[in-house]
Amino acid sequence: MNIKPLGDHILIEPIKAQEKTKYGILLPSAATEKSEQGKIVAVGPGRKNNAGKVVEMDLKVGDIVLFSKYGLQEINVNDKEYMIAQEKDILAVLGN
């Protein structure tokens, strides 16, 4: 199934939270929190401004992003978990 976000929405594939600490201690699944990082797999065309023109997105497919832990829409497609967010829900782009 192909998912195409509308407006300023973004489809994110969450990056799994680490299951062990940097010192090698394994964490039980109950102790791991939801991931706050993910890879963008699809972006919408952008939002419309008051004049009706589309304002392009600053984000692109392949960006690794840090997003707000709460308020995103979680969906399951073909047994794979995704999140849909608006551009304003993205806190930072990680990497270069």
Steps between C-alpha positions, in 0.01 A plus 500: 500500500631842404434783748517860382469763774287807427584865570781545751477145634795263520513119515768380744638153561600498868850387589476237773605609848822345624456179691824537693693783656831631371664286771343181361226453757190344341174682569169316538237595244292670774789739573550619144313813397350582165753617249526871437703454183401382158573498130276696265359270232254741333414871513199696385528791253488765776248728663310779330554855621228766524549589133432139400859426390668179614790552742744215431621274779845543657516123556568230245478123466793331674547764772548360851294718731429556867130545568267570787415186698131589523233607254607302194261264324620139511396270216569139404535406133584143401614426858743792491470793739506859371421841642337795328602845617477856385816693419452703821527179707859443385750637752827446313672328210783276622824453311687727262 
